[in-house]
Amino acid sequence: MTVYNFNLGIGWASSGVEYAQAYRAKIMRQIKQPVKFIFTDLILNENIENLTSNIGFHDDEIIWLYQFFTDIKISPNKYTLQQFEESIQFEKRQGKIEEVNSKVIRYHFKAEKQFATVYLAEPNSDLVARVEYVSRGCLIRKDYFTSTKIFSEYYAPKDQSAHLYLRRFFNQNGSIAYEELIDGNNELYLFPDKILYSKIDLIGYFIDKLNLSGQDVLILDRATGIGQAVFRHHKPAKLGVVIHAEHFSENATDDTNILWNNFYEYQFDQANQVDFFVTATITQKKILEQQFKKYCGFAPKIAAIPVGGLPNLNQAQKRKEFSLITASRLATEKHIDWLILAVVQAHQQIPQLVFDIYGEGSEKKKLQSTIQNLHAEKYIKLCGHQDLENIYQNYQGYISSSTSEGFGLTLMEALGSGLALIGLDVRYGNQEFIQDKKNGYLIPYHQNNEFSLTINRLSKAINNLFTDFDLAAAHQCSYELAKKYLFTTVAKKWQVLLEELVDD
């Protein structure tokens, strides 16, 4: 049996879905279950290995759709500047080298009216990530490298700009594995034995090439643009769907109709073809079961398995006094700005208060400006993306202002380090991890609340946490609650589910 997990893309500021997959990889290793994680997006400006290894995947666990049809393995960047110079016969061509900056080197060939721009994998390294070729002022080709050249893009001038018309993917020996012809939004894939007329066809062909058996399992973590192909081609393997977020719109649901989350609507509409669904909490499992019975007339198999796990409980040696932490993508839906305003307000009563924000994302500059405008730089800091495994336990409290969490991996991690927790009283993660007035505070919240009311409530909870709360008891309560998320417990749940699927 192999468990194949389908996703779209991955980045440096990954979402909870990618981190949930990384946790699943650890759990599958623990039960010695062969597993693959499949990414189907075309990733151009980064070696996918850098992104997947960054959050804990092993290289042999990764399948990138576009590289699958070649014999080149997922690998860190290893192709050197010396190899590149030898490939273009630099010494014979009497070129000139220009160092543009620490990550960019340009090779000029004046007699040929050409130049090649090399983008290095890291500043001041000798490892090549990408090379762009310009001839007579026109971009003509881009080459992409990991351990060797994996593919090239070819361009022609059109309407005073470079027009991409071909991608060519290579094998280890430099032979062509397959080609993608491109005309605007249209693509055509040319294989030695087949022509494919869309990316949906490419994904279907890929699944067929997996040679699946009835013992294999396919899991859809994201389905946008790929769900149809997975549903059509997965048999004889079992098919599962993991629910990572709130699955329906409460305001648009009544006694006769339900509005599913559009990220799961297709999977729910085809639920009779799904062998199992996985929710992260028992609460969501119960709600989904009731809704399927009520609105669809049947109940599919649904398992409640945490999307994360804890290898152990991280005991604190000494926590910084009056310290708060939060960790997430710096995105609008996380409402980190609310936390900043609440901390600034609470700081007026607790001048020793400090608040560290971990994560990266599109809101980073805006949040930094907010901190500066409020003159809070001395006690509120953006700390970037870091491995937090040995950082959580340095703090006394964790705070979140997300209004919707299917689970909340960072909440679980904070729980496993014994932190007191503050969060809004919303499904599912906050209600799963926070026992009000025992290990923290659940803040009353409704989406129609005045903005200032939520800020005031968060600020009051912060004040109460540090002035009117038994933090030692809260820390111990969190440790006790965290025990059911230990890897050994979560792994058993997956093992039971997979054994049930094999027996069906």
KELODREN-429897 format. One record per residue (C-alpha): x, y, z; residue in one letter. Coordinates in pm, 1 decimal, padded with zeros to 6 digits. Example, Ala and Ser with C-alpha at 12.3 -4.5 7.8 and 13.67 -1.06 7.14 Angstrom:
- 01230.0_-00450.0_00780.0_A
- 01367.0_-00106.0_00714.0_S
! end
This chain:
- 00000.0_00000.0_00000.0_M
- 00108.3_00355.4_-00078.6_T
- -00077.3_00665.8_00037.1_V
- -00072.4_00940.3_-00229.2_Y
- -00157.8_01290.6_-00103.8_N
- -00264.9_01549.1_-00362.8_F
- -00200.7_01921.4_-00330.5_N
- -00154.8_02217.6_-00565.7_L
- 00146.1_02432.8_-00479.1_G
- 00377.9_02518.6_-00193.3_I
- 00566.6_02834.5_-00098.0_G
- 00790.1_02982.6_00167.3_W
- 00481.1_03114.7_00350.3_A
- 00294.1_02786.5_00339.9_S
- -00060.2_02749.1_00464.4_S
- -00195.2_02511.4_00727.0_G
- -00268.7_02255.9_00453.6_V
- 00098.7_02212.4_00369.3_E
- 00197.2_02196.8_00736.3_Y
- -00078.9_01941.5_00796.3_A
- 00070.7_01730.4_00517.3_Q
- 00416.8_01762.5_00671.1_A
- 00277.4_01637.6_01002.1_Y
- 00107.4_01351.0_00818.8_R
- 00442.3_01258.8_00664.2_A
- 00596.9_01227.7_01011.9_K
- 00306.8_01016.1_01132.3_I
- 00321.9_00785.9_00828.0_M
- 00693.7_00736.6_00884.8_R
- 00619.7_00638.7_01243.5_Q
- 00382.6_00361.3_01133.4_I
- 00618.2_00271.8_00844.8_K
- 00352.6_00350.1_00586.2_Q
- 00492.5_00437.3_00238.5_P
- 00366.6_00782.4_00143.8_V
- 00395.9_01031.2_-00142.1_K
- 00299.7_01399.7_-00153.8_F
- 00205.3_01524.0_-00498.3_I
- 00224.9_01890.0_-00600.4_F
- 00055.6_01977.0_-00927.9_T
- 00125.5_02350.0_-00969.4_D
- 00394.4_02467.1_-01210.5_L
- 00662.4_02613.2_-00981.4_I
- 00909.0_02827.3_-01174.9_L
- 01117.0_03058.7_-00958.9_N
- 01214.2_02812.9_-00686.7_E
- 01339.2_02456.3_-00669.3_N
- 01045.5_02267.4_-00516.1_I
- 01292.1_02073.4_-00298.6_E
- 01383.2_02393.1_-00113.7_N
- 01017.0_02450.0_-00030.0_L
- 00927.1_02095.0_00070.3_T
- 01239.4_02023.9_00275.1_S
- 01190.3_02359.0_00449.5_N
- 00881.9_02226.9_00631.7_I
- 01007.3_01875.9_00690.3_G
- 00928.6_01658.0_00386.9_F
- 01186.5_01403.2_00272.1_H
- 01291.2_01426.7_-00091.9_D
- 01182.7_01070.4_-00169.5_D
- 00831.5_01151.5_-00043.3_E
- 00777.4_01425.9_-00303.1_I
- 00632.9_01392.2_-00651.4_I
- 00618.2_01706.1_-00863.8_W
- 00375.1_01653.4_-01150.6_L
- 00600.2_01814.5_-01412.0_Y
- 00912.3_01623.1_-01309.1_Q
- 00739.1_01287.6_-01264.4_F
- 00762.5_01201.5_-01635.5_F
- 01141.8_01239.4_-01633.9_T
- 01405.2_01023.0_-01464.5_D
- 01546.3_01316.7_-01263.6_I
- 01485.0_01284.2_-00891.7_K
- 01378.7_01561.1_-00653.3_I
- 01705.4_01709.1_-00530.9_S
- 01864.9_02020.0_-00379.3_P
- 02048.6_02252.4_-00617.2_N
- 02380.8_02094.7_-00711.3_K
- 02452.2_02228.9_-01061.1_Y
- 02757.9_02456.2_-01039.9_T
- 02878.9_02767.9_-01217.4_L
- 03173.7_02566.9_-01348.0_Q
- 02937.4_02317.5_-01510.4_Q
- 02742.5_02602.7_-01664.1_F
- 03055.4_02770.7_-01800.0_E
- 03167.8_02443.3_-01953.0_E
- 02825.6_02393.4_-02113.5_S
- 02842.1_02728.7_-02292.6_I
- 03217.2_02695.6_-02368.9_Q
- 03276.9_03026.9_-02196.9_F
- 03657.0_03034.0_-02230.3_E
- 03649.4_02969.1_-02606.8_K
- 03387.3_03237.5_-02667.0_R
- 03593.4_03507.8_-02490.5_Q
- 03305.4_03643.5_-02287.0_G
- 03299.5_03895.8_-02007.6_K
- 03163.9_03833.4_-01656.6_I
- 02961.8_04095.4_-01468.6_E
- 02851.8_04045.5_-01108.3_E
- 02515.1_04219.3_-01089.5_V
- 02462.3_04139.7_-00720.4_N
- 02522.9_03856.4_-00473.7_S
- 02265.9_03630.8_-00646.5_K
- 02302.6_03734.0_-01012.4_V
- 02594.8_03694.7_-01253.0_I
- 02583.6_03799.4_-01618.4_R
- 02797.1_03655.6_-01900.1_Y
- 02835.9_03891.5_-02198.6_H
- 02926.0_03784.7_-02552.2_F
- 02963.0_04115.1_-02734.0_K
- 03056.9_03972.4_-03073.0_A
- 02744.5_03754.2_-03073.8_E
- 02522.1_04029.0_-02927.7_K
- 02412.0_03788.0_-02656.1_Q
- 02426.0_03761.3_-02281.6_F
- 02327.4_03499.1_-02025.8_A
- 02202.5_03593.5_-01678.4_T
- 02263.5_03334.2_-01407.4_V
- 02046.5_03335.2_-01095.6_Y
- 02219.4_03160.2_-00807.9_L
- 02041.0_02934.1_-00562.4_A
- 02180.1_03131.9_-00266.9_E
- 02369.8_03462.2_-00235.8_P
- 02741.1_03425.4_-00303.4_N
- 02709.9_03053.5_-00379.8_S
- 02831.8_02874.4_-00691.7_D
- 02507.4_02679.2_-00741.5_L
- 02286.6_02767.7_-01037.2_V
- 01907.6_02787.6_-01010.0_A
- 01811.4_02949.2_-01340.6_R
- 01972.6_03095.1_-01651.5_V
- 01810.0_03342.0_-01892.1_E
- 01946.3_03393.2_-02243.4_Y
- 01900.9_03718.1_-02435.1_V
- 01998.4_03755.2_-02801.8_S
- 01993.3_04092.8_-02981.8_R
- 01783.1_04238.3_-02703.9_G
- 01523.3_03958.7_-02702.8_C
- 01470.2_03692.5_-02438.4_L
- 01497.1_03356.0_-02613.7_I
- 01531.2_03090.7_-02339.9_R
- 01522.6_03014.1_-01969.0_K
- 01688.9_02704.2_-01825.6_D
- 01597.8_02564.9_-01482.4_Y
- 01836.3_02355.8_-01271.9_F
- 01846.6_02135.1_-00963.1_T
- 02109.5_01859.0_-00979.7_S
- 02106.1_01909.0_-01357.1_T
- 01898.2_02097.8_-01613.0_K
- 01538.6_01984.4_-01557.7_I
- 01352.6_02194.0_-01815.0_F
- 01378.3_02491.2_-02050.0_S
- 01135.4_02757.5_-02165.3_E
- 01157.8_02901.4_-02515.9_Y
- 01047.3_03253.0_-02614.4_Y
- 00987.4_03449.6_-02934.3_A
- 00924.9_03823.2_-02974.1_P
- 00557.2_03914.0_-03014.8_K
- 00388.0_04250.7_-02969.9_D
- 00713.7_04397.7_-02836.5_Q
- 00745.4_04142.0_-02557.1_S
- 00874.9_03789.9_-02505.4_A
- 00612.9_03526.3_-02589.3_H
- 00646.9_03181.9_-02427.4_L
- 00569.5_02907.5_-02679.8_Y
- 00743.2_02590.2_-02554.4_L
- 00857.8_02410.6_-02240.1_R
- 01087.6_02114.3_-02283.3_R
- 01144.8_01871.2_-01994.4_F
- 01462.1_01663.1_-01987.4_F
- 01591.7_01331.9_-01859.5_N
- 01917.0_01295.1_-01667.9_Q
- 02116.0_01234.7_-01988.8_N
- 01974.0_01546.0_-02156.4_G
- 01724.6_01365.7_-02379.0_S
- 01374.0_01510.1_-02409.5_I
- 01119.0_01342.9_-02181.9_A
- 00819.9_01542.5_-02309.3_Y
- 00722.0_01889.4_-02430.6_E
- 00452.0_02143.2_-02351.1_E
- 00337.3_02365.2_-02637.6_L
- 00187.0_02693.0_-02517.4_I
- -00036.1_02943.7_-02693.4_D
- -00165.8_03194.3_-02442.2_G
- -00389.7_03003.2_-02201.6_N
- -00388.9_02691.2_-02418.6_N
- -00140.0_02409.3_-02372.9_E
- -00062.6_02083.2_-02547.7_L
- 00155.7_01807.4_-02401.5_Y
- 00358.8_01591.1_-02638.5_L
- 00475.0_01252.2_-02513.0_F
- 00643.4_00978.3_-02716.9_P
- 00323.5_00773.0_-02703.1_D
- 00050.8_01029.1_-02644.6_K
- -00076.4_01383.0_-02701.6_I
- -00263.0_01549.1_-02413.2_L
- -00479.8_01853.0_-02473.6_Y
- -00510.4_02002.8_-02122.9_S
- -00360.8_01996.4_-01775.3_K
- -00660.3_01793.3_-01658.2_I
- -00558.7_01529.0_-01915.1_D
- -00198.9_01552.2_-01790.1_L
- -00306.2_01482.7_-01431.0_I
- -00523.3_01190.6_-01544.6_G
- -00231.0_01047.6_-01742.7_Y
- -00008.1_01089.8_-01437.2_F
- -00251.6_00898.8_-01213.6_I
- -00275.4_00619.6_-01473.2_D
- 00105.3_00597.5_-01471.8_K
- 00102.3_00533.9_-01095.7_L
- -00039.1_00186.3_-01173.4_N
- -00260.1_00198.4_-00866.8_L
- -00389.5_-00113.7_-00695.2_S
- -00685.8_-00173.0_-00468.0_G
- -00446.2_-00152.7_-00172.2_Q
- -00343.4_00206.2_-00250.3_D
- -00506.4_00520.6_-00111.1_V
- -00539.5_00864.5_-00270.7_L
- -00604.1_01162.6_-00042.7_I
- -00722.6_01497.1_-00175.8_L
- -00600.0_01784.6_00040.1_D
- -00680.4_02041.2_-00228.3_R
- -00903.0_01975.0_-00528.0_A
- -00926.4_02305.0_-00718.1_T
- -00856.9_02232.2_-01083.4_G
- -00751.6_01871.8_-01018.8_I
- -01046.8_01709.8_-00842.0_G
- -01221.0_01598.9_-01158.2_Q
- -00913.4_01413.1_-01284.8_A
- -00854.6_01244.5_-00948.6_V
- -01215.8_01125.8_-00924.7_F
- -01208.5_00990.0_-01280.9_R
- -00877.8_00805.5_-01256.5_H
- -00830.9_00692.9_-00894.7_H
- -00982.6_00345.7_-00920.6_K
- -00910.0_00076.9_-00808.7_P
- -00742.7_00272.8_-00525.4_A
- -00946.0_00410.4_-00234.6_K
- -01021.2_00783.0_-00238.0_L
- -01023.3_01011.0_00066.9_G
- -01080.3_01382.8_00124.0_V
- -00934.2_01580.8_00413.8_V
- -01138.5_01880.2_00534.0_I
- -00898.2_02155.0_00643.1_H
- -01140.2_02441.9_00710.1_A
- -01500.2_02525.8_00792.3_E
- -01693.3_02325.5_00532.5_H
- -02012.7_02531.0_00500.2_F
- -02152.3_02883.3_00522.2_S
- -02373.5_02907.4_00828.0_E
- -02543.1_03230.8_00721.1_N
- -02646.5_03085.5_00384.3_A
- -02777.5_02755.8_00525.7_T
- -03137.4_02685.3_00626.3_D
- -03359.9_02381.7_00689.8_D
- -03376.8_02285.8_00321.9_T
- -03050.3_02404.8_00166.8_N
- -02686.3_02413.1_00262.9_I
- -02410.2_02619.1_00105.0_L
- -02089.5_02417.1_00106.0_W
- -01747.8_02580.4_00112.6_N
- -01660.6_02609.1_-00257.1_N
- -01325.1_02437.1_-00194.3_F
- -01516.8_02122.2_-00092.9_Y
- -01837.1_02153.0_-00294.3_E
- -01722.1_01923.6_-00575.7_Y
- -01603.6_01654.6_-00333.1_Q
- -01929.8_01670.5_-00135.9_F
- -02140.7_01658.9_-00451.9_D
- -01949.3_01343.3_-00551.5_Q
- -01946.8_01202.2_-00198.1_A
- -02087.7_00866.8_-00312.3_N
- -01753.4_00810.5_-00488.6_Q
- -01546.2_00903.2_-00181.2_V
- -01437.5_00614.8_00040.3_D
- -01373.5_00833.8_00342.9_F
- -01358.4_01191.8_00466.2_F
- -01127.6_01313.1_00742.5_V
- -01205.1_01602.7_00974.5_T
- -00956.7_01738.2_01224.9_A
- -01198.1_01742.3_01518.8_T
- -01484.1_01530.6_01653.0_I
- -01708.6_01838.7_01657.4_T
- -01671.3_01892.6_01284.0_Q
- -01721.0_01519.7_01219.8_K
- -02053.7_01523.7_01404.2_K
- -02173.5_01836.7_01225.2_I
- -02077.5_01699.3_00883.6_L
- -02245.0_01364.2_00952.1_E
- -02567.7_01538.2_01052.9_Q
- -02559.1_01760.1_00745.0_Q
- -02501.4_01473.4_00502.4_F
- -02796.8_01284.7_00650.0_K
- -03020.0_01592.1_00643.2_K
- -02933.2_01741.3_00305.8_Y
- -02802.3_01440.9_00108.5_C
- -02992.9_01148.8_00258.6_G
- -02689.9_00934.8_00337.9_F
- -02387.1_00930.4_00567.4_A
- -02042.7_00868.2_00416.5_P
- -01753.6_00730.7_00621.1_K
- -01600.8_01016.3_00823.1_I
- -01301.3_00982.3_01055.4_A
- -01190.2_01244.9_01306.4_A
- -00809.6_01255.2_01305.4_I
- -00604.0_01558.3_01412.0_P
- -00417.2_01701.5_01114.0_V
- -00112.9_01750.2_01334.7_G
- 00067.6_01573.6_01610.2_G
- 00320.9_01629.3_01886.3_L
- 00637.1_01416.4_01909.2_P
- 00648.8_01499.5_02281.0_N
- 00546.5_01760.8_02535.7_L
- 00800.5_02043.2_02552.0_N
- 00862.1_02129.6_02915.0_Q
- 00967.2_02485.2_02991.8_A
- 01281.1_02562.6_03190.2_Q
- 01198.3_02930.1_03234.2_K
- 00931.8_03137.3_03062.0_R
- 00971.5_03508.1_02989.7_K
- 00738.3_03698.0_03217.0_E
- 00448.4_03889.9_03059.5_F
- 00524.7_03732.1_02721.7_S
- 00284.0_03652.1_02437.3_L
- 00345.0_03476.9_02107.7_I
- 00143.5_03416.5_01794.0_T
- 00243.6_03226.5_01479.1_A
- 00070.1_03213.2_01142.8_S
- 00081.3_03330.0_00785.2_R
- 00072.7_03708.2_00787.6_L
- -00252.2_03721.0_00591.4_A
- -00561.8_03938.6_00624.6_T
- -00786.3_03654.1_00741.5_E
- -00558.4_03595.9_01042.2_K
- -00632.3_03948.4_01174.4_H
- -00287.7_03997.6_01325.4_I
- -00360.6_04372.7_01323.8_D
- -00633.1_04308.3_01583.8_W
- -00375.6_04147.4_01810.6_L
- -00136.9_04439.3_01769.9_I
- -00408.3_04687.5_01866.4_L
- -00516.6_04472.2_02162.4_A
- -00158.8_04438.0_02290.4_V
- -00097.6_04811.2_02257.2_V
- -00411.7_04872.6_02460.6_Q
- -00314.5_04613.1_02723.1_A
- 00037.8_04752.5_02740.7_H
- -00100.1_05069.4_02898.1_Q
- -00192.8_04859.4_03204.0_Q
- 00097.4_04611.8_03182.2_I
- 00411.1_04801.3_03071.3_P
- 00623.3_04482.8_03096.1_Q
- 00412.6_04311.9_02826.3_L
- 00598.0_04183.0_02516.7_V
- 00446.0_04028.4_02203.1_F
- 00636.4_03835.5_01935.1_D
- 00476.9_03756.6_01598.0_I
- 00621.0_03464.6_01397.7_Y
- 00548.4_03401.0_01031.0_G
- 00573.8_03547.4_00683.2_E
- 00313.3_03668.5_00438.1_G
- 00169.3_03946.0_00225.8_S
- 00065.5_04159.8_00525.6_E
- 00416.5_04189.1_00669.7_K
- 00489.3_04546.7_00557.6_K
- 00145.3_04666.3_00660.3_K
- 00181.5_04510.8_01005.8_L
- 00528.6_04660.0_01050.0_Q
- 00387.5_05002.8_00962.2_S
- 00106.8_04955.7_01214.4_T
- 00359.2_04870.1_01487.5_I
- 00569.7_05175.6_01400.0_Q
- 00271.7_05410.7_01380.6_N
- 00165.8_05296.9_01728.3_L
- 00524.8_05342.3_01859.0_H
- 00521.3_04982.5_01978.1_A
- 00853.5_04863.5_01829.8_E
- 01008.1_04809.5_02172.2_K
- 00753.9_04548.0_02280.6_Y
- 00593.3_04412.1_01959.7_I
- 00823.9_04241.9_01708.2_K
- 00785.4_04061.2_01376.8_L
- 01018.5_03763.0_01408.0_C
- 00979.7_03607.1_01062.2_G
- 00953.7_03238.0_00980.7_H
- 01138.0_03014.7_01226.1_Q
- 01131.1_02658.8_01353.0_D
- 00928.1_02709.1_01669.2_L
- 00972.6_02364.7_01823.4_E
- 01205.7_02498.5_02092.0_N
- 01065.3_02851.8_02102.2_I
- 00705.6_02818.8_02223.7_Y
- 00804.1_02711.3_02574.8_Q
- 00989.9_03040.5_02630.2_N
- 00653.7_03222.1_02645.9_Y
- 00370.6_03231.5_02897.7_Q
- 00080.4_03278.6_02657.4_G
- -00029.9_03223.7_02299.2_Y
- -00292.3_03446.9_02136.2_I
- -00490.4_03412.0_01813.1_S
- -00748.3_03634.1_01643.6_S
- -00835.1_03404.8_01353.9_S
- -01212.2_03390.8_01304.1_T
- -01208.0_03045.6_01146.3_S
- -00972.9_02752.3_01208.0_E
- -01040.0_02399.9_01090.1_G
- -00781.3_02291.0_01345.6_F
- -00501.2_02535.8_01418.0_G
- -00161.4_02367.1_01411.3_L
- 00015.2_02648.4_01593.2_T
- -00248.6_02635.9_01867.2_L
- -00176.6_02264.8_01908.3_M
- 00198.4_02328.3_01916.3_E
- 00152.9_02599.6_02179.4_A
- -00065.4_02361.0_02381.1_L
- 00210.8_02100.4_02365.4_G
- 00450.0_02354.4_02515.2_S
- 00209.4_02425.4_02798.8_G
- 00115.2_02781.5_02707.7_L
- -00200.9_02952.7_02827.5_A
- -00418.2_03030.1_02524.0_L
- -00636.5_03322.8_02420.6_I
- -00862.0_03294.2_02116.1_G
- -01202.3_03380.6_01977.7_L
- -01488.1_03145.3_02060.9_D
- -01519.8_03008.5_01707.7_V
- -01513.3_02660.1_01558.0_R
- -01309.4_02443.6_01551.6_Y
- -00955.1_02475.2_01676.0_G
- -01003.3_02733.3_01949.9_N
- -01291.4_02538.5_02102.3_Q
- -01082.5_02221.5_02073.4_E
- -00774.4_02354.5_02251.8_F
- -00901.0_02622.1_02491.2_I
- -01098.6_02544.6_02802.5_Q
- -01230.1_02882.1_02910.7_D
- -01086.6_03005.2_03241.0_K
- -00889.6_02680.9_03283.2_K
- -00602.5_02706.1_03035.6_N
- -00693.2_03045.4_02894.0_G
- -00982.2_03247.6_02758.0_Y
- -01235.7_03195.5_02481.7_L
- -01347.3_03541.6_02371.1_I
- -01713.9_03584.4_02269.9_P
- -01724.1_03668.5_01900.1_Y
- -01976.6_03722.9_01622.5_H
- -01894.2_03843.7_01274.4_Q
- -02135.3_04135.3_01322.1_N
- -01948.8_04256.1_01628.8_N
- -01812.2_04607.3_01619.5_E
- -01440.2_04601.7_01544.1_F
- -01362.2_04793.2_01863.2_S
- -01559.7_04546.1_02077.6_L
- -01339.1_04255.2_01968.8_T
- -01022.3_04458.0_02032.6_I
- -01144.9_04552.7_02378.6_N
- -01231.1_04192.5_02464.2_R
- -00891.4_04066.9_02349.2_L
- -00717.6_04340.5_02546.3_S
- -00917.1_04259.0_02859.8_K
- -00829.0_03888.6_02826.7_A
- -00459.6_03977.1_02802.1_I
- -00486.3_04190.1_03115.7_N
- -00671.8_03916.2_03301.5_N
- -00422.5_03651.4_03193.7_L
- -00130.6_03834.3_03351.7_F
- -00301.9_03995.0_03652.1_T
- -00585.1_03766.1_03762.0_D
- -00502.8_03412.4_03651.4_F
- -00314.2_03112.8_03788.3_D
- -00068.3_03075.0_03501.1_L
- 00102.3_02771.5_03654.8_A
- -00231.0_02587.2_03667.1_A
- -00311.0_02699.1_03311.0_A
- 00021.9_02566.0_03185.9_H
- -00038.9_02230.0_03352.0_Q
- -00392.1_02213.2_03208.7_C
- -00255.4_02273.4_02858.3_S
- -00003.2_01993.6_02900.4_Y
- -00281.2_01756.3_03004.3_E
- -00499.6_01853.6_02707.0_L
- -00202.9_01812.3_02470.8_A
- -00152.9_01443.6_02550.4_K
- -00421.4_01327.2_02306.6_K
- -00228.7_01490.3_02021.3_Y
- 00092.5_01297.3_02075.5_L
- 00219.4_01125.5_01759.4_F
- 00164.9_00780.6_01907.1_T
- -00206.1_00852.9_01957.0_T
- -00261.7_01019.4_01618.6_V
- -00062.3_00748.6_01438.8_A
- -00292.1_00480.4_01581.6_K
- -00595.6_00661.0_01439.3_K
- -00440.1_00665.1_01091.6_W
- -00335.4_00302.9_01123.2_Q
- -00687.3_00195.6_01216.6_V
- -00839.7_00391.8_00927.8_L
- -00598.0_00249.3_00669.6_L
- -00652.3_-00104.7_00795.9_E
- -01028.8_-00057.4_00768.0_E
- -00990.9_00057.8_00407.7_L
- -00784.5_-00246.5_00316.5_V
- -01044.0_-00476.6_00473.9_D
- -01338.0_-00317.5_00287.4_D
! end
